[in-house]
Amino acid sequence: MAISRPFLLALLGVVLFGATALAVQNARNASDSDATPAAVQSDAAPAPAQAPADSGPAKTLRSAFDFSQLESGRFEAQLGAGKSRGIQIAGAFVANETKGLPKLRVRISAGGVKAGFVSLGDKAYFIRGDTGWRVPAALWAPIAQNSPLAVHPSTWVRDAKSEGSETIAGVKADHVSATLDPQAVANDFAQVASQSGGKPPRALSGAFKGGEIDVWVGTDDNILRRMSANLILASGGRIELDLRLSDVNKPQQIEAPTSVRTGAPSGALGALAQTLAGNIGRTTGTDNASLKALTSPNPGKAARAVRDHKKVVILFRNARGLDDRAMAAVMRSVDQRTKAVVLTDDVAAVERYGKLVEDLGVSQTPSIVLIDRTGRARIIEGYVDSDSLTQAVADAR
């Protein structure tokens, strides 16, 4: 049975957010190389040898992945790999009344870094404290507009076994263990991603070669209360996930951050946000531009200046280029010596300027686009000194 319920989408968001944080943390710790998920394609696995559908353990396992009765709740999770065992994830989710993406709040704590993510369905934000940075519409819209997620979790596992019953958060639950089939997961997400022209996130396919999963399902209501997974990575390391649910089907309050800033977050949250954005873009087939390029306010500033019949000078650059870096001082000089609107942007942002620059064929860096008061634009490629560029601005109509 295909699953497109809100909790599954929320769960995948939590796993992706945590796995992204884990990858960023491991990237900073080169000595812990065995803990870094490697994007190695696993060999095709045989079809899962499922237990009879009407047997006790298989039926309980199937109930764990049937979220038709799960509309809201809180969660706590711990994610670890190798030495990176201190990643704590907590939050809440609630179903969208229109059956679109769920509302989701995630807070993550890792190595002294605290960050978060909020989805309101049609909008999403990266969070630090009470401040948020909106996920660019170019990244989020393909997800919000294609919310049904036809994946089949019941096909990801085999060899279900009953492990008795326990009490989880005050609820009696049946405990079932099973083996995880990595190729089945990869195939499922590959099919979903292909529908949008993208590829599965590396965190969910091709990165591991096996594992075990345990689930605890409410005896009376057949709703998942806990899930524990131990994944064997293709690189030889392991990832451990322990997820617990509480306040099941009770009201949850999930709102936008009180303060929303433009641009992209910096520091550790910025690295986390960029990696997560890359996974989103990979899955949806969206061009993997940097968050700074996608969130730059400069295209709007340029458009307003042109409407006001002002001269505009835009430097498109690659931050790693030597000539590009040298142009920073040139642009400051031009800003001080002229009345033109002077802007600097990553070359990945060029498409966001639309008709202002689309006929110029900006393809190399550094490139300077000069727009006169009539809206006519021309391009100057390569390094240019401040005197020459200042004169070019003065000569423009």
N, C-alpha and C positions, 0 to 999 in steps of 0.2 A: 504494500500500500504506500503510495506517495504521501509524503508529509509536508505540509506547508503551514503548520501551526505557529503561533507567535513565539512559544517558548523555544522551539527549535531554532528559530532565527536569532533569538536572544542568546541561546546557548552558543551558537556558532560565533556570534559577535564576541562573547566572553572569551572563548577559546582563541579566536584570532587576536584579540587585544592582548591576552596574556602571552600567547606565543610570540607576538611581535615584541613585547617587552622583554621576553626571555632572549630573543635573538639579539636585540639591541644591547642587553646587559652582557651576553656572552661575547659580542663583538668587541666589547671593551676589555675583555679578559682573555687575551690571546693564549694564555697558558692553559686555559680550560677548553682546549680545542675539541675534546671528545664530547663536549656538551652542546656543540653548535649543530643544529639541524642542517644536514647537507641535502641539497636538492638532487638526490640521486634517484633515478627511476627504478623502482623495484621490479623484479621479474614477475611475470604474470603468475598469479596464484590460482589453484584449482577452485572450482565453484564451491561455496560454503556448504559443508555437510550439515544441513539444518536438522535439528531434532524434529520429530513429528509435530505439526502445528498444534495438535490438541493435547500435547503432553504438558505436564505442570511447569517445568522450568522454561520451556520454549514459550508457553503462553504468558508467563510472568515477564519474560524478556520482551515479548511483543508489546505488552502493556506499558513497559518502561518507555517505549518510543512512540506511544500513542498519546499525544498531548491534547486530545479533543476536550478533555475536562479541565485542563490547566490554563487559567486565564490570567493569573497574576501571582506574584510572590516575591520573596527576597532570596538572595543566594550568597553563599560564601564559598570561595574556592582557593586552593593552594596549588601553585604550579611550580615545578622544579625540574632541574636537569643538572647532573653533575654537582658542582659546587653552588650553583644558583638555585638554592632551595628556599629563598626568603621572599618569593613573589606571592603576595596576598591580594586576592581580588574579592570585592564585595559589591553588592548593588541590588537593584530591583528591576522588575519588568511588569508590564501590563499590556494586555491585548488592545490592539487598535479596533475601535468599534466598526470600522469599515473593512476589517480583515486585511489591512495592509501591514506594513512593518510595525512591530510592537514599539511601544515606548520603552526605553532602556536606559538605565543609569548604571555606570560601572566606575568604581574607584579602585585604583591599583597602588600598591605600596611595594617598592623593591629597592633595597640598598639605600634607604633614606630618601628615595625619590617618590613623591606622591603625585599622581596624575589621574585623569579621569576622562570619561567619554559619555555623552548624553545623546540619545536619539529620540526625537519626537515624532518619528515616522517620516515626515516630509523634510525635516531639517535635522542636522546633527552638529555636535560641537565637541572640540577637544577642550578639556577642562583642567585648570590649575586653580585650586582654591575656589573662590566664587567668580573667577574670570573665565570666560570662554572665547574660543576662536572658532568661527563657523567653518565646517567642512565645506570646501568649494562645491558649488552646485554642479560643476562639470564632473566631479567625482561621485557625489551623492545621488544626483537625480537618476542615473541609470539603475541604482539599487532601489530607490523609492518607487520608481515607475514599474519595476519588475519584481514586486515583493513575493509572489508565490515561488516557493522553493521546492521543486519536486524531487526530493531526495528520498532514499529508502533505507533508513538506518537499520531496519530489521535484517537487511541482507549483508550488513557489515560484520556480523558475528556468527559464530558456529560453536558447536559442542557445549550447549547450555547445560549447566548443572545446578541443582538446588543446594544452597548452603544453609538452609534453615530459616529462622525468622529472628528479628531483632527489633528493638525500639529505637526509632530515629526521631528526634525532636518531639518526643511524647506520642509518636504514632507507631503502631505495630506495623512492621514491614517485612515482606518476604525478600530474602537475599538470594540472588542468582549470579553465578559467575559464567564467563564465556571467553572464547578466544576471538581476537579481533583480526579481521582479514584486511590487510592494507590495500590490496589491489581492488577490492570491492569498494572501499572508500574512494580511492583514486578514480575509478571508473565512474562512480556516481557524480562526483564533483566535476570531472572532466565533461560529462554530458551536460550538466547544468551550465557550466561556464561557456561551453560551445554555443549554447543558445543565444548568448549575448556577444559572441565573437571574442571572448576572452579565454583565459587559462586558469586552472585551479590555483589558489594560493599555495605557495610552497609549504606553508605551515600545515596544510591539510592533505597533501598528496605527494607521493614520491619521496618524502623525507623519512619515512619509517618503514620497517620491514616486518613488523609483527607486534603483538602485544596481547594483554589480557584486560578484561573489563569486568567490573562488579557493579551490580545495580541493586538498589533496595526500593521496592515498590510497596506502597500502602496496601495492606491486606484488604481493607474494606473499600477503598476508593480507586485502587489500581492506578494511583498517581505516583510518579517518581519522587523519591525523597532524598536519594543520595546516588552519586555515580563516582566510581573510582576507576582510573585507567592507568596502566603501566605500559608505555610504548617503547619498543626497541627501535632505535634510530638506524637508518641506513649507514650512518657514520660510525656506529658502534656504541654510541651513548644511549641514554634513556631519558624519557620525559615522564614525569608522574603528575597526574591531575586528580584532585579530590574535590568534588563539588557537592555541596549540601543545600537543600531547599528548606525554607521555613515560611511561615505566614502564607501558606498556599491558599490562593483564591481570596485573599483579604485585600482591601483597598490599599493602593500604593500611590504616592504623590511624586510625579516626575515632571520637572519643569525645566525651562531654559535657564542658563546661568543669569545671575542678576546683572552682570556686566559683560558685554560682548565687545571685543577689540577687533580691529581690522588686521589683515595680514596673517602671518603664521606664528605660532609659539616658538620660543627659542629654547636653548639648553636641552636638557634630557627629554622634556616633553616634545620639543621640536623634532628630535631624532626619532622618538617613538611615533609621532604623528606622521612623519614623512614615510617611515617604513610601513605603517598601516595604510597610508594613502596608496603606496605602491602596490600592496596586496589588493586593495579595492580596485585600483585601475587595472591590475592584471586580470582579475576575475571578470570585470565588466567590459574589458576591451578598450577602456579609456586610455588615451595617451598618458604615459607616465611622466608628466611634467612635474617640476618641483612645486611644493606647496607655496613657496614664495612667489613663483611665477603665476600660479593660479589665484593667489589672493592679493596680488599687487593692486593698489588703488590707482596706479599711474594711467591705465587706459581711460578711466573715467576723467581724470584730470586733463589728459590730452584732448579728449572730446569736448570738454567744457571750454578749454582755452581756444580751440578752433572755432567753436560757436561764437565766442566773444571776439573773434578776429584778432587773436594774439599770435605772435610767433612762437613756435614750439620746437625744442631741440631734444631728441630722444637718443640716448646711447643704448644700443642693444649689445650685451657683452656676455662673455663666458668668464665667470669669476676666477677661473684657473689660468687664464691667458695672461702673458706678460704685458702685451700691448693693451689688453683690456684693463688691467689694473692701473697702468700708467694713465689711461684716459680719465680715471677718477679725478685727478688733480686738474686736468683740462676742463672737465665739466664744472668743477667748482669755480674755476676762473671765469668761464663763460657766464655762469649764473651771477657772479658779482659784477661783471662788466657790461651786461646787457639787460634788457627788460623782458627777454624771452622767458617762457616757461621751460625750465631745464629739468629733464627727467632721465633716470637711469633704470634699466630693467634687464632681467635675464632674457637671453634670446628665446628661451622657451615660451615667453609671454607674448611673442610677436603676433600670434594669431588673435589674441584678445583685442588688438587695436583695430581689427576689421578693416573697413574701407580706408582708414587713414593711411595705412601702409601696405595694403594687400597687393598693389600693383608694382611695388618696388622690388620684390623678390629678395627680401632680407634673408641671406643664407650663410653668411660668414660673420665672424666677430674679430675686432670691434666694427660695428656699423653705426653710423650716425644718420638719423633721419631728421631733416630740417623741413619744417612746414611753415610756409609764409602766411601772411594775414588773410589771403584769399583761400587758404586751405590746400594750396598746391604743395606737394611734397617731393623732395629729392633725396637721394641717398649718397653718403660719403663713406667709402669703405676703407678700413685700415686705420692706423694711428694718424692723427692730425694734431698739430700743436695748437696751443690756446690762441695765439695771435691769428692764425689762419682761420680757425673756427669762428672766432669773434668777428672777423671781417666778413666771413660767409653769412653770418647772421645779420650783420649790418646791411649787406648787399641785398638780402631777401626783401621782397616787396612787403 
